[in-house]
Amino acid sequence: MLGIGYTLPGPIATKMEIYIGFQEGRYLGSFLAAVFATVAPSLILMLTLMVLLYNIWNLSAS
């Protein structure tokens, strides 16, 4: 299955996460794997960066 994933265009990690999620939990599992494995890390990083920059901006304004 990994070989087939390498032949498909686009990010391989996303396709493998969806496939493994589908094997483990069918449609709900593939949706959760796709959302949490691809969106959650970026979301957490952006929220952390937002809080950090907000705090730095408020320190320099006072």
C-alpha positions in Angstrom: 0.0 0.0 0.0 2.9 2.4 0.7 4.1 1.8 -2.9 0.7 2.9 -4.2 0.8 6.0 -2.0 4.2 7.0 -3.5 2.7 6.9 -7.0 -0.2 9.2 -6.2 0.3 12.9 -6.7 0.2 15.2 -3.7 1.3 14.8 -0.1 1.9 11.2 0.7 1.5 11.7 4.5 -2.1 12.9 4.1 -3.1 9.9 1.9 -1.5 7.4 4.2 -3.2 9.0 7.3 -6.6 8.8 5.6 -6.0 5.2 4.5 -4.9 4.1 7.9 -7.7 5.9 9.5 -10.1 4.3 7.1 -8.7 0.8 7.9 -9.1 1.4 11.6 -12.3 3.3 11.9 -13.9 3.4 8.4 -15.3 6.8 7.4 -15.2 8.5 10.8 -11.7 7.3 11.3 -10.5 8.6 8.0 -12.1 11.9 8.7 -10.6 12.2 12.1 -7.1 11.1 10.9 -7.3 13.7 8.1 -8.4 16.5 10.3 -6.3 15.9 13.4 -3.1 14.7 11.7 -3.0 17.5 9.1 -4.9 20.4 10.5 -4.2 20.2 14.3 -0.4 20.7 14.2 -0.7 23.8 12.1 -3.6 25.1 14.2 -1.7 24.6 17.4 1.4 26.2 16.1 -0.5 29.3 14.7 -2.4 29.8 18.0 0.8 29.5 20.0 2.5 32.0 17.7 -0.5 34.3 17.9 -0.4 34.4 21.7 3.4 34.9 21.7 3.3 37.8 19.3 0.3 39.3 21.0 2.2 39.3 24.3 5.3 40.8 22.8 3.2 43.5 21.1 1.5 44.4 24.3 4.8 44.6 26.2 6.3 47.0 23.7 3.1 49.2 23.7 3.2 49.8 27.5 
